[in-house]
Amino acid sequence: MKTVIVLLVLCALAYAGNYCGGTCPSSDCPSCPCGTHEKVIHYHEMSHYLSDAGFKGSDLSNMLCICQCESGNDTNAVNYNTNSSWDTGLCQINDANWKGSGGVCHAFVHKQSDLCAAKTNAKCAYTLWQVQGFAPWSADARCGCQVSGKEEWSKYKMMNGLN
């Protein structure tokens, strides 16, 4: 019995040690730039960050849907992709969009952990959106996030318990 308990504790510790913000696969995540704990924010707080960054109307609605689908509203969410790139934070910003002079957010994102801050992540998402629209986010199609108009947004909120 003691052996089973010790094994369960060791397994739990091993899992916790690889837990990377909630979405990084434990066996494939080389580091945890946003820490090892989820930081899920409420819909209204997320909406505030995104609207302050510049998203408005149906574009704000669509980005709220994308954040829910991509990160589960977790500002610390990290995903290490099979091509060795990273998606980081609330809006799951890929490192190609901030690293070096080619990244649209390189002026204010200097290291990956900067994207763990919801305000910075939302600002980078808006900057990226201004250049590429919603194309960088796979959740746009995967989760049916093309919501536009008051009626569709109301349906989305109701289906996701956001009322």
C-alpha positions in Angstrom: 0.0 0.0 0.0 2.8 2.4 0.9 4.5 1.6 -2.5 1.3 2.6 -4.4 1.0 5.8 -2.5 4.6 6.7 -3.1 4.2 6.0 -6.8 1.1 8.1 -7.0 2.9 11.0 -5.3 5.9 10.7 -7.6 3.6 10.7 -10.6 1.7 13.7 -9.4 5.0 15.6 -8.8 6.3 14.6 -12.3 3.1 15.9 -13.9 3.1 19.1 -11.9 6.8 19.7 -12.8 5.9 19.6 -16.5 2.7 21.5 -16.3 3.3 24.6 -18.4 0.5 27.1 -18.1 -2.2 24.7 -18.9 -1.8 23.8 -22.6 1.9 22.9 -23.2 2.1 19.1 -23.6 4.0 17.9 -20.6 6.3 15.5 -22.5 7.2 18.1 -25.2 7.5 21.4 -23.2 11.2 22.3 -22.8 10.5 25.2 -20.4 7.6 27.1 -18.8 8.0 30.8 -19.6 4.7 31.8 -18.0 5.2 29.7 -14.8 3.6 26.4 -13.9 0.1 27.6 -12.8 -2.9 28.5 -14.7 -4.1 32.1 -14.5 -7.6 32.1 -16.0 -9.2 35.5 -16.2 -13.0 36.3 -16.3 -14.6 37.1 -19.6 -15.2 40.8 -18.6 -11.5 41.3 -17.7 -10.5 39.7 -21.0 -12.9 41.9 -22.9 -11.4 45.0 -21.1 -7.8 44.1 -22.2 -8.8 43.4 -25.8 -11.0 46.5 -26.2 -8.2 48.7 -24.6 -5.8 47.2 -27.2 -8.1 48.3 -30.0 -10.6 45.5 -30.8 -14.1 46.7 -31.3 -17.5 45.3 -32.3 -17.6 42.0 -34.0 -13.8 41.9 -34.2 -13.8 42.1 -30.4 -16.4 39.3 -30.2 -14.3 37.1 -32.6 -11.1 37.7 -30.6 -12.9 36.8 -27.3 -14.0 33.5 -29.0 -10.5 32.9 -30.2 -9.0 33.5 -26.7 -11.5 31.1 -25.2 -10.8 28.4 -27.7 -7.0 28.9 -28.0 -6.0 29.4 -24.3 -9.2 28.8 -22.3 -8.8 32.4 -21.1 -5.5 31.4 -19.4 -2.9 34.2 -19.5 -0.2 31.7 -18.7 -1.2 29.2 -21.5 1.8 28.0 -23.5 1.9 25.6 -26.4 5.2 24.2 -27.8 4.5 23.4 -31.5 5.9 20.5 -33.5 7.8 23.0 -35.6 9.6 24.2 -32.4 7.7 27.5 -32.3 5.8 28.7 -29.3 2.3 30.0 -28.8 2.1 32.1 -25.7 -0.5 33.7 -23.5 -4.2 34.7 -23.7 -4.2 35.1 -27.5 -1.6 32.4 -28.1 0.8 34.7 -30.0 3.3 32.6 -32.0 6.9 33.6 -31.5 7.3 34.3 -35.3 5.1 37.4 -34.6 7.3 39.0 -32.0 10.9 37.7 -32.4 13.4 39.8 -34.2 12.9 42.6 -36.6 10.4 40.5 -38.6 7.9 40.3 -35.8 5.2 42.9 -35.7 5.4 43.1 -31.9 9.2 43.2 -31.5 9.1 46.9 -30.5 7.4 46.1 -27.1 7.8 42.3 -26.7 11.4 41.6 -25.9 11.1 38.1 -24.4 8.5 35.4 -24.4 7.5 35.9 -20.8 6.4 39.5 -21.7 3.4 37.8 -23.5 2.3 36.2 -20.2 0.9 39.7 -19.2 -2.7 39.9 -20.6 -2.3 43.6 -21.5 0.9 43.0 -23.5 -0.6 39.9 -25.2 -3.8 41.8 -26.2 -1.7 44.7 -27.6 0.4 42.2 -29.6 -2.7 40.4 -30.8 -4.2 43.7 -32.0 -1.0 44.8 -33.7 -0.9 41.4 -35.5 -4.6 41.6 -36.4 -4.1 45.0 -38.0 -1.5 43.4 -40.3 -2.9 39.9 -40.9 -6.5 39.9 -39.7 -7.6 36.7 -38.0 -5.4 34.5 -40.3 -2.8 33.7 -37.6 -5.3 32.0 -35.3 -6.4 28.5 -36.1 -9.2 28.6 -33.6 -11.0 31.1 -35.9 -12.1 28.2 -38.1 -11.7 25.3 -35.6 -14.1 26.8 -33.1 -16.4 28.6 -35.4 -15.3 32.0 -34.1 -16.5 34.1 -37.0 -19.2 35.7 -34.9 -20.5 39.0 -36.2 -23.5 40.9 -35.2 -25.4 41.2 -31.9 -27.6 38.1 -32.4 -24.7 35.7 -33.1 -22.7 37.1 -30.2 -25.6 36.6 -27.8 -25.9 33.0 -29.0 -22.2 32.5 -28.4 -22.3 34.0 -24.9 -25.3 31.9 -24.0 -23.7 28.6 -25.3 -20.5 29.3 -23.3 -22.1 30.5 -20.1 -20.9 34.1 -20.5 -24.2 35.9 -19.7 
